[in-house]
Amino acid sequence: MPKTDINNKPYALLSQVKVGDILIADEGFISNDENGKDIHCIRPNRKCKVKYSNGLYVRCAHGRHYLEGQLDFEDNNSLVGFYPT
């Protein structure tokens, strides 16, 4: 059973994601540029195609956003911040 967001919408499960799948980012991902300014790494509601290179990832403003970094600590399967299509 996947974890859900505050609106009870289920997140994608790593065990069910494969190369070529499309995931949808939630409110998006923010990181900092070289000057410390907040920028969108992945824009809100962006459709992201899953790719593979030393792990599953989606493209972001910095290159690759690896999905393992989104794993929920409790179930180690839910990709917090990404929804299935």
C-alpha positions as CSV (number, residue, x, y, z in Angstrom):
1,M,0.0,0.0,0.0
2,P,1.6,3.3,-1.1
3,K,1.9,6.3,1.2
4,T,-0.4,9.2,0.4
5,D,0.0,13.0,0.4
6,I,-2.1,15.3,2.6
7,N,-5.0,15.0,0.1
8,N,-4.9,11.2,0.3
9,K,-3.5,10.9,-3.2
10,P,-1.1,7.8,-3.4
11,Y,2.5,8.2,-4.4
12,A,4.2,6.0,-7.0
13,L,5.8,2.8,-5.8
14,L,9.5,2.2,-6.7
15,S,8.7,-1.5,-7.1
16,Q,6.3,-0.7,-9.9
17,V,8.2,1.9,-11.7
18,K,10.2,1.0,-14.8
19,V,12.2,2.8,-17.5
20,G,9.9,4.7,-19.8
21,D,7.1,5.2,-17.3
22,I,5.8,8.7,-16.7
23,L,5.6,10.1,-13.2
24,I,4.0,13.4,-12.2
25,A,5.8,15.7,-9.7
26,D,3.7,17.0,-6.9
27,E,4.3,20.7,-5.9
28,G,7.7,20.4,-7.5
29,F,11.2,20.3,-6.2
30,I,13.2,23.4,-5.2
31,S,17.0,23.6,-4.9
32,N,19.5,26.4,-4.9
33,D,21.6,27.7,-7.7
34,E,25.3,28.6,-7.3
35,N,24.3,31.9,-5.7
36,G,22.0,30.4,-3.2
37,K,18.8,31.5,-4.9
38,D,15.9,29.1,-4.9
39,I,15.1,27.6,-8.3
40,H,12.7,24.9,-9.4
41,C,14.7,21.7,-10.0
42,I,11.4,20.1,-11.2
43,R,8.4,22.3,-11.8
44,P,5.0,21.5,-10.1
45,N,2.8,18.9,-11.9
46,R,5.6,18.2,-14.4
47,K,5.3,14.9,-16.3
48,C,8.7,13.2,-16.0
49,K,9.9,10.2,-18.0
50,V,11.8,7.6,-16.0
51,K,15.3,6.8,-17.4
52,Y,18.2,4.6,-16.1
53,S,21.8,5.3,-15.5
54,N,23.2,3.7,-12.3
55,G,19.7,3.9,-11.0
56,L,16.2,5.1,-12.0
57,Y,16.0,8.9,-12.4
58,V,14.0,11.7,-14.1
59,R,15.5,14.8,-15.7
60,C,15.7,18.0,-13.6
61,A,17.3,21.4,-13.9
62,H,20.6,20.0,-12.5
63,G,20.6,16.9,-14.8
64,R,19.4,13.8,-13.0
65,H,17.0,13.4,-10.0
66,Y,17.4,9.9,-8.8
67,L,14.3,8.3,-7.5
68,E,15.9,6.5,-4.6
69,G,16.3,9.8,-2.9
70,Q,12.5,10.1,-2.8
71,L,11.9,6.8,-0.9
72,D,9.7,7.0,2.2
73,F,11.7,5.9,5.3
74,E,8.9,3.8,6.7
75,D,7.9,1.6,3.7
76,N,11.1,2.1,1.6
77,N,8.9,1.8,-1.6
78,S,6.8,5.0,-1.9
79,L,8.3,7.8,-4.0
80,V,7.3,10.8,-2.0
81,G,6.7,13.7,-4.3
82,F,5.9,11.6,-7.4
83,Y,2.5,10.3,-8.5
84,P,1.9,7.5,-11.0
85,T,0.0,8.3,-14.3
